[in-house]
């Protein structure tokens, strides 16, 4: 079936099998491999992307369900000049990543989190990121990064 | 000493140079590489912690209708069997063929006594 969506501002239209998952569509048809498949069972959150602004585990959604939607992946966050998005910058400065495999999902989930909770407490961040697993950092620096990004967004206003 | 340290990064915050690629989705992990004709592997692990494998039945796997290219057996987590195999090898001339983990002195002694019978 023919599926079309806007991914990172670009129109992507591909012929795919109806069973194709959104993550496969992004990685294989759009060649956007920044979105990772960690568990394939909606447990780890490595595949988190934004669909019409909301964070979604793309291994749990069919590409067909996102037909016509606007999708943002990790590749679409940085500015056109390559400048990091404030959330990416905060992860960098607070050492919120090590191996980087969970990072795309963590960053996307965090962007959506502070969109919904512009003034999150540490507890809000920990609860909000419950669906994203990281085996390297122990989460502490990720939480610090998200709180720093929320703070930066507030003072930028 | 102070002068030397002052000119180095000791005590200062250092940002990782590998972060930007990881943060923008630019880095490639093995799963991100497209290798034409690549095969996929499925690992089957032992369902028990310690056992002797007498045989492996592969007929069903080899005749899988999805098509299997091959089935192989690999050593598991290498270090533990390597140590146990070394112990068994050292005692093999005494007739010891297996020893349970952990290979405590008591177990080694008992294995030697058992093999001598």
Interface residues (C-beta under 8 A of the other chain):
Chain A: X27 X32 X33 X34 X35 X36 X37 X73 X74 X75 X77 X78 X84 X88 X91 X92 X93 X95 X97 X100 X101 X103 X104 X107
Chain B: X15 X16 X18 X19 X20 X22 X23 X24 X25 X26 X27 X28 X29 X31 X32
